Amino acid sequence: MRWLRSTSNRLHNLFRKNSVERQADQELRFHLEREVAQHISRGMSPEEARRGALLEFGGLEQFKEECREARGVNRIETLLADLRYGFRTLRKSPGFAAVSVLTLALGIGANTAIFSMVNALLLHPYNFRNLDSLVRVWEDRGIDQGYDARYIAPADADDLRSTNSIFEGLTTYRFQSFSLGAEGDAQPILGCRVSANFFDVLAVIPAAGRLFSAAEEQPGADQVAIVSYGLWQRRFGGDPQLLGKTISLNGRAYTIVGIMPRTFDYPVPVELWVPLSLAPAEKADRTQLSLSALARLKSGVSISQAGAVLANFSHRLQQQYPKTNASRSTTLLQLRKELYMFTLPLFLLLQAAAGFVLLLACANLANLVFARMIGRQREIALRTALGASRGRLGQLFLSETLLYSSAAGMVAIAASFASVRALRTSIPVGWTKWVPGWDGIRLDGSVLVFTVLAALGVGLFLGFATMLHTTRVERPTRLSRKPAPAV
């Protein structure tokens, strides 16, 4: 709070400078006149009294300058003056300014475009509540065969769902292809049969309608469906009366009971969900690993704790069902990290390449700045001779580099909007449906913060490099005049 109050006072002193100066001048003159009156009362003449008072004050202008320093106004005014001087300097060299801004904009823009992909595909691939608590669960035989082989037996999943102490909920699902529509007008659709608690585990609600009930998991009661927002728009034209209508899936009639939000697309590229109804024999089966499983960890349960519980669960099943479970172990992996295996190496490489582009741009621009400094040696020497410290020179040149790095950041943001839009539209729609988070590639707040930080980082880097370069200028210790030759 003290810092906030101090900053508020400085801003008040800066933006109401004339009023503050008048008040300070009136106060100083009041104290001066009082000192003069005291000296006169001691027997001094008016002239001597005023002269003595001025000597005690040390000069009004000097005292005013000390007051300005105490208020912290001079530092802000100096910074603003440096920015104005830097702007005038760049305006006198439009070629250098244009090359500087465009060079940095290229490097910053490339990093912004790649980071927008990293942000969407790696950091925020799914728009789920508390994403880090969602885990994939599966059984393996000691060798993980990859994403496509991560399944669990239906009976083992039921045992885990009923006896676990680590999950808020566990749901199972299975992909299935459907033929949507009547014969002659059928359209192939990739759908998913899901447990009734599938959407509850993901913590999503439909945009319209309702979710599945537990009763609809029973064979014969499972002819209800939930459609994606995209399928609703594309196939049904966004019909507001779609709920309750009947559609044909693989020749069977299904009633549409819900429409999911625009942003929901799990598991990609599914566009339709129906209840997972298993016959009693399949539900009790332990021989086939036929279902995918997704769970949400309870609050406070870590991945390592959950892994230990699953190890004990696997050991118990191995003892109870040695014929089917002797070589199986149940494991889990965070849903977010599951995508890293496919996308992390690629995007790390792309981000590193964009980083090198920015470093190359900084190196080239640093050479231009150093070359430009050669033409300013006389200015630097003169400022040094007049008493400018290295810190004062550093602030001056840092202000200049921050000016064109900030301009480059704004150009990069404008160019990134176009580049991200072109990136999203350059890949066929059918491919993007298989990539979680692809539709989320955009310049959101975190990407803009990244761009601003990149621009400021570049400006600081070039500013400090310029400061180091200017230290080569010798600082004169005194200004002396050569003695006149003897006549």
PLY file of the C-alpha trace (Angstrom):
ply
format ascii 1.0
element vertex 487
property float x
property float y
property float z
element edge 486
property int vertex1
property int vertex2
end_header
0.00 0.00 0.00
2.88 2.37 0.69
4.26 1.76 -2.80
0.82 2.35 -4.33
0.38 5.58 -2.38
3.86 6.77 -3.42
3.15 5.98 -7.09
-0.20 7.79 -6.90
1.50 10.88 -5.44
4.14 10.87 -8.17
1.53 10.64 -10.89
-0.41 13.47 -9.25
2.74 15.61 -9.15
3.45 14.80 -12.80
0.04 15.42 -14.35
-0.74 18.46 -12.19
2.73 19.89 -12.47
1.76 23.55 -12.83
-0.55 23.47 -9.80
2.05 21.66 -7.69
4.77 24.09 -8.79
2.61 27.08 -7.87
1.88 25.64 -4.44
5.57 24.90 -3.86
6.56 28.39 -5.02
4.00 30.02 -2.71
5.17 27.93 0.24
8.85 28.71 -0.39
8.18 32.44 -0.69
6.15 32.35 2.51
9.07 30.80 4.40
11.51 33.21 2.72
9.48 36.27 3.70
9.21 34.99 7.25
13.01 34.62 7.44
13.41 38.13 6.03
11.02 39.49 8.66
12.95 37.75 11.43
16.25 39.23 10.18
14.71 42.70 10.03
13.42 42.31 13.59
17.01 41.66 14.62
18.09 45.04 13.24
19.17 44.20 9.68
18.30 46.39 6.74
15.76 44.94 4.26
18.50 44.30 1.67
20.76 42.54 4.19
17.84 40.58 5.59
16.80 39.26 2.14
20.39 38.43 1.23
20.87 36.51 4.51
17.60 34.59 4.03
18.58 33.61 0.48
21.98 32.38 1.70
20.30 30.24 4.34
17.98 28.72 1.75
20.84 28.16 -0.67
18.99 29.71 -3.59
15.31 29.33 -4.45
15.83 27.49 -7.74
18.24 25.02 -6.17
15.80 24.42 -3.33
12.97 23.89 -5.85
15.08 21.33 -7.70
15.68 19.45 -4.46
11.92 19.43 -3.82
11.28 18.02 -7.29
13.81 15.26 -6.65
12.11 14.43 -3.36
8.74 14.17 -5.11
10.22 11.79 -7.71
8.99 13.92 -10.60
12.38 14.49 -12.22
12.89 10.78 -12.96
9.59 10.49 -14.77
10.14 13.74 -16.66
13.62 12.58 -17.63
12.23 9.29 -18.93
9.56 11.07 -20.96
12.17 13.45 -22.32
14.34 10.50 -23.34
11.41 8.88 -25.12
10.66 12.10 -26.99
14.31 12.46 -27.92
14.44 8.85 -29.08
11.34 9.37 -31.21
12.87 12.46 -32.83
16.13 10.58 -33.44
14.33 7.71 -35.17
12.20 10.15 -37.16
15.38 11.69 -38.54
16.49 8.23 -39.72
13.34 6.70 -41.25
15.31 4.04 -43.13
16.99 2.77 -39.98
13.68 2.90 -38.08
11.84 0.93 -40.79
14.55 -1.74 -41.05
14.72 -2.05 -37.25
10.97 -2.41 -36.78
10.48 -4.85 -39.67
13.47 -6.98 -38.65
12.24 -7.32 -35.10
8.62 -7.74 -36.21
9.66 -10.74 -38.31
11.32 -12.46 -35.35
8.65 -11.56 -32.79
5.82 -12.43 -35.20
7.25 -15.87 -35.94
7.52 -16.61 -32.22
3.99 -15.33 -31.60
2.50 -17.52 -34.34
4.27 -20.65 -33.06
3.42 -19.88 -29.45
-0.26 -19.51 -30.36
-0.11 -23.13 -31.59
1.82 -24.29 -28.51
-0.69 -22.52 -26.26
-3.68 -24.16 -27.95
-2.32 -27.65 -28.70
-0.06 -28.23 -25.69
-1.07 -25.91 -22.86
-4.85 -25.80 -23.43
-5.79 -28.70 -25.73
-9.14 -29.25 -23.99
-11.54 -26.77 -22.47
-12.26 -28.89 -19.40
-12.50 -27.87 -15.77
-9.36 -28.79 -13.81
-7.77 -30.52 -16.79
-4.82 -31.82 -14.78
-7.10 -34.10 -12.75
-8.33 -35.96 -15.85
-6.42 -39.19 -16.54
-6.52 -42.01 -19.06
-6.63 -45.46 -17.44
-5.74 -48.71 -19.17
-4.32 -52.20 -18.74
-1.21 -53.48 -20.42
0.95 -56.56 -20.43
4.23 -54.85 -19.60
4.66 -53.20 -23.01
2.84 -49.99 -23.82
1.83 -50.31 -27.48
0.80 -46.67 -27.81
-2.38 -44.64 -27.77
-4.35 -47.00 -30.03
-3.76 -49.99 -27.72
-4.70 -48.43 -24.38
-7.79 -50.37 -23.37
-9.31 -52.02 -20.32
-11.51 -55.09 -19.92
-15.19 -54.26 -19.17
-15.30 -56.36 -15.97
-12.03 -54.89 -14.70
-13.39 -51.38 -15.35
-16.51 -52.19 -13.30
-14.38 -53.48 -10.43
-12.23 -50.36 -10.51
-15.27 -48.09 -10.65
-16.91 -49.73 -7.66
-13.91 -50.22 -5.37
-11.60 -47.28 -6.07
-10.82 -44.57 -3.53
-8.92 -42.22 -5.84
-11.40 -41.25 -8.57
-14.36 -38.91 -8.43
-15.67 -40.90 -11.34
-14.53 -43.34 -14.01
-16.18 -43.66 -17.39
-15.66 -45.95 -20.36
-16.28 -45.44 -24.05
-15.81 -47.06 -27.44
-15.63 -45.60 -30.95
-18.19 -46.71 -33.52
-18.96 -45.73 -37.08
-22.56 -44.88 -37.89
-24.51 -44.36 -41.04
-26.69 -41.31 -40.43
-29.89 -40.99 -42.46
-32.19 -43.12 -44.53
-30.98 -45.38 -47.33
-29.97 -43.32 -50.34
-29.25 -40.27 -48.19
-26.92 -41.82 -45.61
-23.84 -40.02 -44.34
-20.93 -41.75 -42.55
-20.43 -40.37 -39.03
-17.81 -41.28 -36.45
-19.58 -41.67 -33.12
-18.82 -42.89 -29.64
-20.67 -45.19 -27.27
-20.17 -43.79 -23.78
-21.11 -44.61 -20.20
-23.91 -42.51 -18.74
-21.44 -40.60 -16.53
-19.13 -39.74 -19.45
-20.06 -36.05 -19.58
-20.21 -35.79 -15.78
-16.59 -36.94 -15.50
-15.58 -34.32 -18.08
-17.68 -31.74 -16.20
-19.50 -30.47 -19.29
-23.16 -29.72 -19.80
-25.07 -29.66 -23.09
-25.85 -26.42 -24.87
-29.40 -27.70 -25.21
-31.28 -30.73 -23.93
-30.02 -33.25 -21.40
-27.38 -35.92 -20.81
-27.82 -39.69 -20.63
-29.37 -41.41 -17.63
-28.12 -44.61 -16.00
-31.24 -46.45 -17.19
-30.32 -45.74 -20.80
-27.20 -47.91 -20.46
-29.42 -51.00 -20.49
-29.86 -52.89 -23.80
-33.10 -51.88 -25.46
-33.23 -48.47 -23.74
-30.15 -47.07 -25.41
-31.71 -45.58 -28.55
-31.03 -41.96 -27.62
-28.29 -39.71 -29.01
-26.44 -36.48 -28.33
-25.04 -34.59 -31.33
-22.14 -32.18 -31.60
-22.64 -28.51 -32.35
-20.90 -28.90 -35.72
-23.11 -31.81 -36.78
-26.19 -29.89 -35.65
-25.22 -26.97 -37.86
-23.96 -28.95 -40.86
-26.46 -31.80 -41.10
-29.54 -30.30 -39.48
-29.07 -26.64 -40.38
-29.12 -25.52 -36.75
-32.77 -26.59 -36.39
-33.95 -25.19 -33.00
-36.60 -27.91 -32.85
-34.16 -30.79 -33.25
-34.49 -32.05 -29.66
-36.95 -34.92 -29.47
-36.75 -35.71 -33.17
-35.85 -39.18 -34.41
-32.88 -39.94 -36.67
-31.72 -43.17 -38.28
-28.35 -44.61 -37.19
-27.32 -47.86 -38.87
-30.97 -48.47 -39.68
-32.18 -48.00 -36.09
-34.24 -45.08 -34.80
-32.57 -42.86 -32.20
-34.11 -39.88 -30.41
-31.93 -36.78 -30.08
-31.91 -35.65 -26.44
-29.02 -33.17 -26.37
-26.73 -30.85 -28.33
-23.21 -30.25 -27.06
-21.51 -26.80 -26.93
-19.48 -25.50 -29.84
-16.19 -25.99 -27.96
-16.75 -29.64 -26.95
-15.00 -32.17 -29.18
-13.88 -35.10 -27.05
-12.81 -37.60 -28.13
-11.89 -36.05 -31.47
-13.19 -36.27 -34.14
-16.44 -37.70 -32.73
-19.64 -35.89 -33.71
-22.27 -38.06 -32.05
-22.60 -39.91 -28.74
-24.93 -42.79 -27.79
-25.13 -44.82 -24.54
-22.71 -47.70 -24.04
-25.06 -50.63 -23.45
-23.27 -53.92 -22.87
-24.86 -57.34 -22.80
-24.39 -59.21 -19.51
-21.85 -61.58 -21.06
-19.74 -58.72 -22.45
-20.04 -56.75 -19.22
-18.56 -59.68 -17.28
-15.80 -60.32 -19.82
-12.16 -60.11 -18.66
-10.51 -61.68 -21.68
-10.82 -58.79 -24.14
-9.40 -55.31 -23.57
-12.13 -53.57 -25.51
-12.96 -50.27 -23.78
-11.21 -46.95 -23.35
-11.39 -45.48 -19.85
-11.20 -41.92 -18.57
-11.27 -40.85 -14.92
-11.10 -37.73 -12.78
-8.88 -37.82 -9.70
-10.28 -36.79 -6.36
-9.06 -33.50 -4.94
-5.71 -33.91 -3.20
-4.85 -37.23 -4.88
-1.54 -37.09 -6.75
-0.52 -39.15 -9.76
1.98 -41.13 -7.68
-0.66 -41.93 -5.03
-3.10 -43.04 -7.71
-0.40 -45.19 -9.30
0.25 -46.97 -6.00
-3.48 -47.69 -5.55
-3.73 -49.05 -9.10
-0.70 -51.28 -8.50
-2.48 -52.84 -5.49
-5.66 -53.16 -7.56
-3.78 -54.97 -10.33
-2.12 -57.31 -7.81
-5.51 -58.25 -6.37
-6.96 -59.01 -9.82
-3.89 -61.08 -10.67
-4.55 -63.26 -7.62
-8.31 -63.52 -8.16
-8.23 -64.08 -11.94
-4.84 -65.60 -12.81
-6.03 -66.96 -16.18
-6.89 -63.53 -17.59
-5.06 -61.00 -15.41
-1.79 -62.72 -14.54
0.30 -60.51 -16.84
-1.75 -57.31 -16.66
-1.05 -54.10 -14.81
-3.34 -51.08 -14.58
-1.76 -47.70 -15.18
-2.76 -44.11 -15.77
-1.52 -40.96 -17.49
-2.74 -37.38 -17.37
-4.91 -36.57 -20.36
-2.85 -33.47 -21.09
0.44 -35.39 -21.13
-0.96 -38.05 -23.42
-0.91 -35.53 -26.25
2.68 -34.53 -25.55
4.03 -37.72 -27.09
2.67 -36.68 -30.47
2.91 -32.89 -30.48
5.62 -31.88 -28.00
8.70 -32.85 -30.09
7.32 -31.11 -33.19
6.35 -27.87 -31.48
9.48 -27.68 -29.38
11.43 -27.86 -32.61
9.27 -25.18 -34.23
9.49 -22.91 -31.18
13.27 -23.37 -31.06
13.50 -22.51 -34.76
11.40 -19.38 -34.21
13.63 -18.47 -31.26
16.71 -18.71 -33.46
15.01 -16.46 -36.03
14.48 -13.88 -33.28
18.08 -14.21 -32.08
19.32 -13.76 -35.64
17.15 -10.67 -36.02
18.52 -9.28 -32.75
22.10 -9.97 -33.82
21.62 -8.26 -37.19
19.90 -5.30 -35.58
22.61 -5.05 -32.92
25.19 -4.70 -35.69
23.12 -1.90 -37.23
22.79 -0.17 -33.85
26.55 -0.43 -33.18
27.30 0.96 -36.63
24.90 3.81 -35.92
26.63 4.45 -32.59
29.86 5.18 -34.45
28.20 8.25 -35.93
27.09 9.34 -32.46
30.50 9.20 -30.78
30.71 12.98 -30.61
27.27 13.17 -28.99
28.23 10.50 -26.45
31.55 12.21 -25.69
29.85 15.59 -25.29
27.19 14.22 -22.95
29.90 12.47 -20.93
31.95 15.66 -20.73
28.92 17.56 -19.48
28.57 15.11 -16.59
26.25 12.38 -17.90
26.89 9.13 -16.07
26.90 5.73 -17.72
23.56 5.02 -16.12
22.13 8.23 -17.60
23.45 7.32 -21.07
22.14 3.80 -20.64
18.66 5.10 -19.87
18.76 7.27 -23.00
19.73 4.43 -25.34
17.46 1.94 -23.57
14.55 4.29 -24.24
15.39 4.30 -27.95
15.62 0.51 -28.23
12.37 0.06 -26.31
10.70 2.44 -28.76
11.40 0.41 -31.88
10.98 -2.94 -30.10
7.53 -1.79 -28.93
6.67 -0.66 -32.45
7.90 -4.03 -33.73
5.69 -5.80 -31.19
2.60 -3.92 -32.42
3.45 -4.73 -36.05
4.04 -8.37 -35.06
0.65 -8.58 -33.35
-1.09 -7.17 -36.42
0.77 -9.58 -38.70
0.14 -12.52 -36.35
-3.62 -12.15 -36.67
-3.29 -12.72 -40.40
-0.69 -15.50 -40.08
-2.72 -17.44 -37.50
-5.84 -17.13 -39.64
-3.91 -18.35 -42.67
-2.43 -21.20 -40.61
-5.83 -22.42 -39.47
-7.32 -22.30 -42.97
-4.33 -23.78 -44.80
-4.85 -27.30 -43.44
-7.85 -29.34 -44.62
-10.77 -29.40 -42.19
-10.79 -33.20 -42.13
-7.25 -33.22 -40.74
-7.81 -30.60 -38.05
-10.68 -32.62 -36.58
-8.15 -35.19 -35.43
-6.02 -32.65 -33.54
-7.37 -31.62 -30.10
-7.22 -27.88 -29.60
-6.69 -26.95 -33.25
-9.81 -24.79 -33.32
-8.46 -22.96 -30.28
-5.45 -21.54 -32.12
-5.90 -17.78 -31.78
-4.28 -14.68 -30.34
-5.80 -14.77 -26.88
-4.64 -12.97 -23.74
-1.76 -15.32 -22.94
-0.40 -15.07 -26.50
-0.58 -11.28 -26.39
1.24 -11.27 -23.05
3.91 -13.47 -24.61
4.27 -11.00 -27.50
4.56 -8.01 -25.16
7.18 -9.79 -23.04
9.11 -10.80 -26.16
9.12 -7.20 -27.40
10.24 -5.86 -24.02
12.90 -8.57 -23.75
14.29 -7.68 -27.16
14.30 -3.98 -26.26
16.14 -4.62 -23.00
18.64 -6.90 -24.72
19.47 -4.33 -27.38
19.49 -1.53 -24.81
22.00 -3.28 -22.55
24.10 -4.25 -25.56
24.18 -0.60 -26.58
25.13 0.41 -23.04
28.08 -2.00 -23.09
29.12 -0.65 -26.47
29.08 2.96 -25.27
31.44 2.18 -22.39
34.23 2.14 -24.96
33.94 5.91 -25.14
36.57 7.44 -22.87
35.17 9.62 -20.12
37.10 12.90 -19.81
38.01 13.79 -16.24
38.07 17.56 -16.64
37.70 20.26 -19.26
40.86 22.33 -19.45
41.95 25.22 -21.62
45.41 25.28 -23.12
47.47 28.25 -21.85
47.92 31.03 -24.31
51.40 31.12 -25.86
53.78 33.64 -24.39
54.32 36.76 -26.42
0 1
1 2
2 3
3 4
4 5
5 6
6 7
7 8
8 9
9 10
10 11
11 12
12 13
13 14
14 15
15 16
16 17
17 18
18 19
19 20
20 21
21 22
22 23
23 24
24 25
25 26
26 27
27 28
28 29
29 30
30 31
31 32
32 33
33 34
34 35
35 36
36 37
37 38
38 39
39 40
40 41
41 42
42 43
43 44
44 45
45 46
46 47
47 48
48 49
49 50
50 51
51 52
52 53
53 54
54 55
55 56
56 57
57 58
58 59
59 60
60 61
61 62
62 63
63 64
64 65
65 66
66 67
67 68
68 69
69 70
70 71
71 72
72 73
73 74
74 75
75 76
76 77
77 78
78 79
79 80
80 81
81 82
82 83
83 84
84 85
85 86
86 87
87 88
88 89
89 90
90 91
91 92
92 93
93 94
94 95
95 96
96 97
97 98
98 99
99 100
100 101
101 102
102 103
103 104
104 105
105 106
106 107
107 108
108 109
109 110
110 111
111 112
112 113
113 114
114 115
115 116
116 117
117 118
118 119
119 120
120 121
121 122
122 123
123 124
124 125
125 126
126 127
127 128
128 129
129 130
130 131
131 132
132 133
133 134
134 135
135 136
136 137
137 138
138 139
139 140
140 141
141 142
142 143
143 144
144 145
145 146
146 147
147 148
148 149
149 150
150 151
151 152
152 153
153 154
154 155
155 156
156 157
157 158
158 159
159 160
160 161
161 162
162 163
163 164
164 165
165 166
166 167
167 168
168 169
169 170
170 171
171 172
172 173
173 174
174 175
175 176
176 177
177 178
178 179
179 180
180 181
181 182
182 183
183 184
184 185
185 186
186 187
187 188
188 189
189 190
190 191
191 192
192 193
193 194
194 195
195 196
196 197
197 198
198 199
199 200
200 201
201 202
202 203
203 204
204 205
205 206
206 207
207 208
208 209
209 210
210 211
211 212
212 213
213 214
214 215
215 216
216 217
217 218
218 219
219 220
220 221
221 222
222 223
223 224
224 225
225 226
226 227
227 228
228 229
229 230
230 231
231 232
232 233
233 234
234 235
235 236
236 237
237 238
238 239
239 240
240 241
241 242
242 243
243 244
244 245
245 246
246 247
247 248
248 249
249 250
250 251
251 252
252 253
253 254
254 255
255 256
256 257
257 258
258 259
259 260
260 261
261 262
262 263
263 264
264 265
265 266
266 267
267 268
268 269
269 270
270 271
271 272
272 273
273 274
274 275
275 276
276 277
277 278
278 279
279 280
280 281
281 282
282 283
283 284
284 285
285 286
286 287
287 288
288 289
289 290
290 291
291 292
292 293
293 294
294 295
295 296
296 297
297 298
298 299
299 300
300 301
301 302
302 303
303 304
304 305
305 306
306 307
307 308
308 309
309 310
310 311
311 312
312 313
313 314
314 315
315 316
316 317
317 318
318 319
319 320
320 321
321 322
322 323
323 324
324 325
325 326
326 327
327 328
328 329
329 330
330 331
331 332
332 333
333 334
334 335
335 336
336 337
337 338
338 339
339 340
340 341
341 342
342 343
343 344
344 345
345 346
346 347
347 348
348 349
349 350
350 351
351 352
352 353
353 354
354 355
355 356
356 357
357 358
358 359
359 360
360 361
361 362
362 363
363 364
364 365
365 366
366 367
367 368
368 369
369 370
370 371
371 372
372 373
373 374
374 375
375 376
376 377
377 378
378 379
379 380
380 381
381 382
382 383
383 384
384 385
385 386
386 387
387 388
388 389
389 390
390 391
391 392
392 393
393 394
394 395
395 396
396 397
397 398
398 399
399 400
400 401
401 402
402 403
403 404
404 405
405 406
406 407
407 408
408 409
409 410
410 411
411 412
412 413
413 414
414 415
415 416
416 417
417 418
418 419
419 420
420 421
421 422
422 423
423 424
424 425
425 426
426 427
427 428
428 429
429 430
430 431
431 432
432 433
433 434
434 435
435 436
436 437
437 438
438 439
439 440
440 441
441 442
442 443
443 444
444 445
445 446
446 447
447 448
448 449
449 450
450 451
451 452
452 453
453 454
454 455
455 456
456 457
457 458
458 459
459 460
460 461
461 462
462 463
463 464
464 465
465 466
466 467
467 468
468 469
469 470
470 471
471 472
472 473
473 474
474 475
475 476
476 477
477 478
478 479
479 480
480 481
481 482
482 483
483 484
484 485
485 486
